[in-house]
Amino acid sequence: MTTPTPESQLSSDRLTRARNRRASRMLTQLRADEREAFLEDLARLVTPGFDLYLLLLVAGLFVGVGFRLDQRALLAAAVLVAPPMAPVVGLALASVSGSARFFLRELASLGIGLALLTLGAGLAGGLGLPAGESSILAAGHIKLNLIDFGLLLGGSVALAFLLARRSQVHPLPSVAVAYELLLPLGAAGIGIVSGDAELWQGALLTFALHLTWAVLAGMGTLVVLGFRPLIGGGRSLAAAIVLVGLMGLLSAVGLGASVIAAAPTPTPTPTATPTATATGTATITPTATRTATPTASASPTATETGTATPLPPKAVVFGGGDAGVILRDAPNGNLVAGLFHNMPLEIIGGPQRLGEQVWWQVRTEAGQEGWMLGTYLATITPTPTPAN
């Protein structure tokens, strides 16, 4: 038995690096064994270890506390603490290479890690949360928007490109992908623990769509760079096609549900119409003269008076801090908008007691109507000005 010398080991490392560089430049022109060796190297690179689970749990705690305190700095810390998003690009690589076993292994590792993140965020951010209260920052991650979508696609494409060209999981695009995946999932964990169905359903749907499109963007990038299913089995190409079709179908169905759920529902706004009543009075005054010529003069007068409609009482939002106060469509109902300190309001209904809480129906200057907690409402009493 011969022991490899340091010189032979160094030579082998150089050959491996040279082979990887050659494969990344001209993958489609390599022999089947060279392509398989290159893909095996990439597969080992994106296969997660124990640190993935530990770091995702710690990141989940940061996400939960950040949402609970409405502190963006803690959310940024959570994304920086999170491990590289190697399993996401690993799913793309497994789909393109047609390896169902590799795909399921990456999916299982990512699923366990994300479950730990959801648990940590839910316990830190939703445990003991008073009923009717939720984070405005967390509520911002239950709907799709183009800025988040663009950041997700850019990060996913860069992650796959640098993996193929430099054989590394670059931290910068990994942070972008982590931001778009971990924060919605953390908000879903808070909603599950606190019992806020609207929060966890919307956030979970957003996370599922983000993950699907991240994998699809990575797959498209790898295909453009020359990655194809390995030769050696007719089922490899079929597996890749099935995986792509399944993710595309889930994405389309989820996106349609998200658009329907996010469609605004018009709220009728009552319009106060003054009513006027007209009162007519006619007076006939006969006048007699010595010439016995009767003359009559009629002077009808009509006056129009309007019935005054009392104006809604004025109020302002009091307190709430930087997080603001949530306006809901019903007492302890779904979120309508966020209100901030000193925002002027009109009280149009209430009070309505729900448990230990008192709710008032208000209208903003923009015409939005909803219910808010009375503890954050301060009425304005007009002060009469003495006449000179």
C-alpha positions as CSV (number, residue, x, y, z in Angstrom):
1,M,0.0,0.0,0.0
2,T,1.5,3.3,-1.0
3,T,0.9,6.6,0.9
4,P,0.3,9.6,-1.3
5,T,3.0,12.2,-1.0
6,P,2.3,15.9,-0.4
7,E,3.5,16.6,-4.0
8,S,1.0,14.1,-5.4
9,Q,-1.8,15.5,-3.3
10,L,-1.0,19.0,-4.5
11,S,-0.9,17.8,-8.1
12,S,-4.3,16.2,-7.6
13,D,-5.8,19.4,-6.2
14,R,-4.5,21.4,-9.1
15,L,-6.0,18.9,-11.6
16,T,-9.3,19.1,-9.8
17,R,-9.3,22.9,-9.9
18,A,-8.3,22.9,-13.5
19,R,-11.1,20.4,-14.3
20,N,-13.6,22.6,-12.6
21,R,-12.5,25.6,-14.5
22,R,-12.7,23.7,-17.7
23,A,-16.1,22.3,-16.9
24,S,-17.5,25.7,-16.0
25,R,-16.4,27.1,-19.3
26,M,-17.5,24.3,-21.7
27,L,-19.7,21.9,-19.8
28,T,-21.6,20.7,-22.8
29,Q,-18.4,19.7,-24.6
30,L,-17.1,17.4,-21.8
31,R,-17.2,13.7,-21.7
32,A,-19.9,12.1,-19.6
33,D,-17.5,11.1,-16.8
34,E,-16.0,14.6,-16.6
35,R,-19.4,16.2,-16.4
36,E,-20.5,13.7,-13.7
37,A,-17.3,14.4,-11.7
38,F,-17.9,18.2,-11.9
39,L,-21.5,17.8,-10.8
40,E,-20.4,15.7,-7.9
41,D,-18.0,18.4,-6.8
42,L,-20.9,21.0,-6.9
43,A,-23.2,18.6,-5.1
44,R,-20.8,18.3,-2.2
45,L,-20.4,22.0,-2.1
46,V,-24.1,22.7,-1.7
47,T,-24.9,19.8,0.6
48,P,-25.6,21.4,4.1
49,G,-24.1,20.4,7.4
50,F,-25.2,20.6,11.0
51,D,-24.4,24.4,11.1
52,L,-27.3,25.0,8.7
53,Y,-29.8,23.9,11.4
54,L,-28.1,25.7,14.2
55,L,-27.8,29.0,12.4
56,L,-31.4,28.9,11.1
57,L,-32.7,28.4,14.6
58,V,-30.7,31.4,15.8
59,A,-31.8,33.4,12.8
60,G,-35.4,32.5,13.7
61,L,-35.0,33.9,17.2
62,F,-33.7,37.2,15.7
63,V,-36.6,37.3,13.3
64,G,-39.2,36.7,16.0
65,V,-37.8,39.4,18.4
66,G,-37.3,41.8,15.5
67,F,-40.9,41.5,14.4
68,R,-42.2,41.7,18.0
69,L,-40.3,44.9,18.7
70,D,-40.7,46.2,15.2
71,Q,-36.9,46.7,14.9
72,R,-35.5,46.4,11.4
73,A,-31.9,46.2,12.8
74,L,-32.7,42.8,14.4
75,L,-34.2,41.6,11.1
76,A,-31.0,42.6,9.3
77,A,-29.0,40.8,12.0
78,A,-31.1,37.6,11.4
79,V,-30.3,37.7,7.7
80,L,-26.6,38.1,8.3
81,V,-26.6,35.3,10.9
82,A,-28.4,32.9,8.6
83,P,-26.3,30.3,6.8
84,P,-25.6,30.5,3.0
85,M,-28.6,29.5,0.9
86,A,-26.7,26.6,-0.7
87,P,-29.7,24.2,-0.4
88,V,-31.8,26.5,-2.6
89,V,-29.3,26.5,-5.5
90,G,-28.9,22.8,-4.7
91,L,-32.5,22.2,-5.5
92,A,-32.0,23.9,-8.8
93,L,-28.9,21.9,-9.5
94,A,-30.7,18.6,-8.6
95,S,-33.6,19.5,-10.9
96,V,-31.3,20.3,-13.9
97,S,-29.2,17.2,-13.4
98,G,-32.3,15.1,-13.1
99,S,-31.3,13.4,-9.8
100,A,-34.4,12.8,-7.8
101,R,-32.4,11.4,-4.9
102,F,-30.2,14.5,-4.7
103,F,-33.3,16.7,-5.0
104,L,-35.1,14.9,-2.1
105,R,-32.0,15.1,0.0
106,E,-31.6,18.8,-0.5
107,L,-35.3,19.4,0.1
108,A,-35.3,17.4,3.3
109,S,-32.3,19.3,4.7
110,L,-33.8,22.6,3.8
111,G,-37.2,21.7,5.2
112,I,-35.8,20.7,8.6
113,G,-33.8,23.9,8.8
114,L,-36.7,26.1,7.8
115,A,-38.9,24.3,10.3
116,L,-36.4,25.2,13.1
117,L,-36.5,28.8,11.9
118,T,-40.3,28.9,12.0
119,L,-40.3,27.4,15.5
120,G,-37.8,29.9,16.8
121,A,-39.5,32.9,15.2
122,G,-42.9,31.8,16.4
123,L,-41.9,31.3,20.0
124,A,-39.8,34.5,20.2
125,G,-42.4,36.7,18.4
126,G,-45.8,35.2,18.9
127,L,-45.8,33.5,22.3
128,G,-47.8,35.5,24.8
129,L,-48.7,38.1,22.2
130,P,-52.0,39.9,23.3
131,A,-55.0,39.2,21.2
132,G,-55.6,41.8,18.5
133,E,-52.0,43.0,18.4
134,S,-49.6,42.2,15.6
135,S,-46.5,43.7,14.1
136,I,-46.8,46.1,11.1
137,L,-43.4,44.9,9.9
138,A,-44.6,41.3,10.0
139,A,-47.9,42.3,8.2
140,G,-45.7,43.8,5.4
141,H,-44.5,40.3,4.4
142,I,-47.9,38.7,3.7
143,K,-48.2,40.2,0.2
144,L,-46.1,40.1,-3.0
145,N,-44.5,43.2,-4.4
146,L,-42.2,43.9,-7.4
147,I,-39.3,45.1,-5.3
148,D,-39.0,41.9,-3.3
149,F,-39.6,39.8,-6.5
150,G,-36.8,41.6,-8.3
151,L,-34.4,41.2,-5.3
152,L,-35.2,37.5,-5.1
153,L,-34.6,36.9,-8.8
154,G,-31.4,38.9,-8.9
155,G,-30.0,37.0,-5.9
156,S,-31.1,33.6,-7.2
157,V,-29.5,34.2,-10.7
158,A,-26.3,35.5,-9.2
159,L,-26.1,32.5,-6.7
160,A,-26.5,29.9,-9.5
161,F,-24.1,31.8,-11.8
162,L,-21.3,32.1,-9.3
163,L,-21.8,28.4,-8.2
164,A,-21.3,27.3,-11.9
165,R,-18.5,29.7,-12.7
166,R,-16.5,29.9,-9.5
167,S,-17.7,26.8,-7.6
168,Q,-18.7,28.8,-4.6
169,V,-21.8,29.9,-2.7
170,H,-21.3,33.7,-2.7
171,P,-22.4,35.4,0.5
172,L,-23.9,38.6,-1.1
173,P,-26.6,37.0,-3.3
174,S,-27.1,34.4,-0.5
175,V,-28.1,37.3,1.8
176,A,-30.6,38.6,-0.8
177,V,-32.2,35.2,-1.1
178,A,-32.3,34.7,2.6
179,Y,-34.0,38.0,3.2
180,E,-36.8,37.1,0.8
181,L,-37.3,33.6,2.2
182,L,-36.6,33.8,5.9
183,L,-38.6,36.9,6.8
184,P,-42.0,35.7,5.4
185,L,-41.5,32.3,7.0
186,G,-40.7,34.0,10.3
187,A,-43.9,36.0,10.0
188,A,-45.8,32.8,9.3
189,G,-44.4,31.3,12.5
190,I,-45.6,34.3,14.5
191,G,-49.0,34.0,13.0
192,I,-49.3,30.3,13.8
193,V,-48.3,30.7,17.4
194,S,-50.4,33.8,18.0
195,G,-53.4,32.4,16.2
196,D,-53.5,35.1,13.5
197,A,-54.8,33.2,10.5
198,E,-54.5,36.1,8.0
199,L,-50.8,36.6,9.0
200,W,-49.6,33.0,8.7
201,Q,-51.6,32.1,5.6
202,G,-50.5,35.2,3.7
203,A,-46.9,34.9,4.8
204,L,-46.7,31.2,4.1
205,L,-48.0,31.7,0.6
206,T,-45.5,34.4,0.0
207,F,-42.7,32.2,1.2
208,A,-43.8,29.3,-1.0
209,L,-43.9,31.5,-4.1
210,H,-40.5,33.0,-3.3
211,L,-38.9,29.6,-2.8
212,T,-40.5,28.3,-6.1
213,W,-39.3,31.2,-8.1
214,A,-35.8,31.1,-6.5
215,V,-35.4,27.5,-7.6
216,L,-36.8,28.2,-11.1
217,A,-34.5,31.2,-11.6
218,G,-31.5,29.1,-10.5
219,M,-32.5,26.3,-12.9
220,G,-32.9,28.7,-15.8
221,T,-29.4,30.2,-15.1
222,L,-27.8,26.7,-15.0
223,V,-29.5,25.7,-18.2
224,V,-28.2,28.8,-20.0
225,L,-24.7,28.0,-18.7
226,G,-24.9,24.5,-20.4
227,F,-26.1,22.2,-17.6
228,R,-28.2,19.3,-18.9
229,P,-29.5,16.1,-17.4
230,L,-26.8,13.4,-17.2
231,I,-26.7,10.7,-19.8
232,G,-27.2,7.2,-18.6
233,G,-30.8,6.8,-17.9
234,G,-34.0,7.8,-19.7
235,R,-35.7,8.7,-16.4
236,S,-33.2,11.5,-15.6
237,L,-34.6,13.9,-18.2
238,A,-38.2,12.9,-17.3
239,A,-37.5,13.6,-13.7
240,A,-36.2,17.1,-14.5
241,I,-39.3,17.8,-16.6
242,V,-41.6,16.6,-13.9
243,L,-39.9,18.7,-11.2
244,V,-40.0,21.9,-13.4
245,G,-43.6,21.3,-14.3
246,L,-44.6,20.7,-10.6
247,M,-42.9,23.8,-9.4
248,G,-44.4,25.9,-12.2
249,L,-47.9,24.6,-11.4
250,L,-47.6,25.3,-7.7
251,S,-46.3,28.8,-8.5
252,A,-49.2,29.6,-10.9
253,V,-51.8,28.3,-8.5
254,G,-50.3,30.2,-5.6
255,L,-49.9,33.4,-7.5
256,G,-53.5,33.3,-8.6
257,A,-54.6,32.7,-5.0
258,S,-52.4,35.6,-3.8
259,V,-53.8,38.0,-6.4
260,I,-57.4,37.1,-5.5
261,A,-56.7,37.4,-1.8
262,A,-55.0,40.8,-2.3
263,A,-57.7,42.3,-4.4
264,P,-59.1,45.3,-2.6
265,T,-62.7,45.2,-1.5
266,P,-64.5,48.5,-2.0
267,T,-65.9,49.9,1.2
268,P,-69.0,52.1,0.9
269,T,-68.6,55.6,2.4
270,P,-71.8,57.2,3.7
271,T,-72.4,60.7,2.4
272,A,-74.2,63.2,4.5
273,T,-76.8,65.1,2.5
274,P,-78.4,68.1,4.0
275,T,-82.2,68.3,3.7
276,A,-84.0,71.6,3.2
277,T,-87.7,72.4,3.9
278,A,-89.5,75.4,2.4
279,T,-92.2,77.2,4.4
280,G,-94.5,79.6,2.5
281,T,-96.7,82.2,4.2
282,A,-99.1,84.6,2.5
283,T,-100.7,87.7,4.1
284,I,-103.7,89.6,2.6
285,T,-104.4,93.0,4.0
286,P,-107.7,94.7,2.8
287,T,-107.7,98.5,2.7
288,A,-110.9,100.5,2.5
289,T,-111.2,104.1,1.2
290,R,-114.0,106.6,0.9
291,T,-114.3,106.0,-2.8
292,A,-115.5,102.5,-2.0
293,T,-112.8,101.0,-4.3
294,P,-111.5,98.0,-2.6
295,T,-107.9,97.2,-3.2
296,A,-106.1,94.0,-2.1
297,S,-102.4,93.6,-1.8
298,A,-100.8,90.2,-1.3
299,S,-97.2,89.8,-0.2
300,P,-96.2,86.1,-0.1
301,T,-92.8,85.5,1.5
302,A,-91.0,82.1,1.3
303,T,-88.1,81.2,3.6
304,E,-85.8,78.1,3.2
305,T,-84.2,76.6,6.2
306,G,-81.6,73.8,6.3
307,T,-81.5,71.1,8.9
308,A,-78.0,70.9,10.3
309,T,-76.3,67.4,10.5
310,P,-73.9,67.0,13.4
311,L,-70.3,66.4,12.3
312,P,-68.4,63.3,13.5
313,P,-66.3,63.9,16.6
314,K,-62.6,64.6,15.8
315,A,-59.8,62.6,17.3
316,V,-56.1,61.7,16.8
317,V,-54.0,58.6,17.1
318,F,-52.2,58.7,20.4
319,G,-49.2,56.5,21.1
320,G,-48.1,53.4,19.2
321,G,-44.5,54.5,18.9
322,D,-42.6,53.8,15.7
323,A,-44.6,50.7,15.0
324,G,-47.9,52.7,14.8
325,V,-51.4,51.4,15.4
326,I,-53.3,48.8,13.3
327,L,-56.6,49.7,11.7
328,R,-58.9,46.6,11.3
329,D,-62.0,45.9,9.3
330,A,-63.8,44.8,12.5
331,P,-63.0,44.6,16.2
332,N,-60.0,42.3,16.3
333,G,-60.5,41.6,12.6
334,N,-58.2,41.7,9.5
335,L,-55.7,44.5,8.9
336,V,-56.8,47.4,6.8
337,A,-54.0,50.0,7.2
338,G,-51.4,51.3,9.7
339,L,-52.0,54.5,11.6
340,F,-49.3,56.7,13.2
341,H,-49.1,59.1,16.1
342,N,-51.0,62.4,15.8
343,M,-52.8,61.2,12.6
344,P,-56.2,63.0,12.5
345,L,-59.4,60.8,12.6
346,E,-63.2,61.0,12.7
347,I,-65.1,58.8,15.1
348,I,-68.0,57.3,13.2
349,G,-69.0,54.4,15.4
350,G,-68.6,52.6,18.7
351,P,-67.7,52.0,21.4
352,Q,-67.8,48.2,21.1
353,R,-66.4,46.1,23.9
354,L,-64.7,42.8,23.1
355,G,-63.4,41.1,26.2
356,E,-61.3,43.6,28.1
357,Q,-60.8,45.8,25.0
358,V,-62.8,48.7,23.7
359,W,-62.9,49.4,20.0
360,W,-64.0,52.5,18.1
361,Q,-64.9,52.8,14.4
362,V,-63.0,55.7,12.8
363,R,-62.4,57.3,9.4
364,T,-59.0,58.7,8.2
365,E,-58.6,61.8,6.1
366,A,-58.0,59.5,3.1
367,G,-61.4,58.0,3.5
368,Q,-60.3,54.6,5.0
369,E,-62.7,53.3,7.6
370,G,-62.0,50.6,10.2
371,W,-61.9,49.8,13.9
372,M,-59.0,50.6,16.3
373,L,-58.4,50.1,20.0
374,G,-59.6,52.9,22.2
375,T,-56.3,52.9,24.2
376,Y,-54.7,54.5,21.2
377,L,-57.4,57.1,20.5
378,A,-57.5,60.7,21.9
379,T,-60.6,62.9,21.2
380,I,-60.2,66.6,20.4
381,T,-62.5,69.0,22.3
382,P,-63.1,72.3,20.4
383,T,-62.3,75.4,22.4
384,P,-64.8,78.3,21.8
385,T,-63.2,81.6,20.9
386,P,-64.7,84.6,22.8
387,A,-66.3,87.2,20.5
388,N,-64.9,90.8,20.9
